[in-house]
Amino acid sequence: MKKALSISLCLILLLGCEDAPGPPRYNPETVRNEADRLEKEGRYDEALERRIWYHNNILQYDKSERGVRLSFALGDWVDLAEQFPPAMEALTTVRDEAARRALKGRRWRQPNKQQLQDARDVISIDKSLGRPTDSLPFLTKLYKASPEKTVELWNYALRKVQISAAFGQNRDAIEAFEEWAEERGIQ
């Protein structure tokens, strides 16, 4: 059962969830509420399907969900992962695939919207997992290809870390991000 679930999760992630069982309506709040309800009922595999669907598809239906997708929705996914280990495996797979797509080829010098979204996904997932400094090796690879674009992403990552530090989380990460920038002459 566990192996079959892992295999189906990988297929869902790799196929972009287009054929995955999605919610009947594409109202963002409805999708997230349904995932919450399924989680409370202990139907973790179905809750995970909704979390994956939301992350991979919601911007097609509602662009204003961009911020929620990379903050509250990821936090909900991490909460599910604490109870249901396959959710952590799925979130890690989403993060790694986003990093792979963002770094794909030599196109980072002129990244497209999808590559920028993928890069923000990596940074946001790392932060949601409580490991924001895991983004630094990723940013280093991007920096080698395009310092200008990477500085924008570094600022995005630093803001996320500063916000969480204001709530008592990830305070040590601020120093790591500042050191990373100092080594590259970024101010």
Helices and strands as residue ranges (DSSP letters): H 2-14, H 28-40, H 44-61, G 63-65, H 66-69, H 72-83, H 85-103, G 107-109, H 113-128, G 132-134, H 135-145, H 147-166, H 171-183
